[in-house]
Amino acid sequence: MKSFLDEISKLRKTSISKKVNKKLKEFKNFKNKDEWFSEMCFCLLTANSKAKTALNIQDELGVDGFIKAKEIEIRNCIKRNKHRFHNNKARYIVEARSSCNIKDLLKNKSSRDAREFLVKNIKGLGYKEASHFLRNVGYFDLAILDRHILNLMVEDKIIRNKPKTLNKKVYFEIENKFKDLAKKLKMSCAELDLYMWYIKTKDIIK
């Protein structure tokens, strides 16, 4: 079977590389603190759901909706978009409002420290979702170990099997392997993630 590393090398010579670079530039340009909170809510919604479903909810609610809408309005929006766990997700978003100044709370923290803060303080964010959020606002040195990434790593025998649970120890072990791959390809973890995601989905969302 052809290695996905070979596929990435080929993709870097195509128009896909422009799409990847454009997306990375967008991540770097997240400046507004309300947009940071909206992006954190998006990542809360990606857990146990497709990214496109979470994106549809984010587009419908908008930044103001995440910040000001009533919990029942958020719940109905989530349910309308056929997202699972609409009750829990709506509650997590409302509870997260106590940290709506998340940009300021993470100021001057390293990516690792920022992730630990999110996992400990934002209910509904695990290491994957916290890493996803941080990548989307410009931290490029963390791995987002979602099913697409893990499946590729298993298929290429980089890891033996897909873990049933991703506790902190297992997450960091696999993340280190992911970082080694990024270093081998001379790219950031964020860039590698987008290429791997494209290989599996033929799309680049965020």
Sequence and secondary structure as in RCSB ss.txt:
>XXXX:A:sequence
MKSFLDEISKLRKTSISKKVNKKLKEFKNFKNKDEWFSEMCFCLLTANSKAKTALNIQDELGVDGFIKAKEIEIR
NCIKRNKHRFHNNKARYIVEARSSCNIKDLLKNKSSRDAREFLVKNIKGLGYKEASHFLRNVGYFDLAILDRHIL
NLMVEDKIIRNKPKTLNKKVYFEIENKFKDLAKKLKMSCAELDLYMWYIKTKDIIK
>XXXX:A:secstr
   HHHHHHHHTTSTHHHHHHHHHHHHHT   HHHHHHHHHHHHHHTTS HHHHHHHHHHHHHHHHHHS HHHHH
HHHHHTT S HHHHHHHHHHHGGGTTHHHHTTT  HHHHHHHHHHHSTT  HHHHHHHHHHTT  SS    HHHH
HHHHHTTSSSS  S   HHHHHHHHHHHHHHHHHHTS HHHHHHHHHHHHHS    
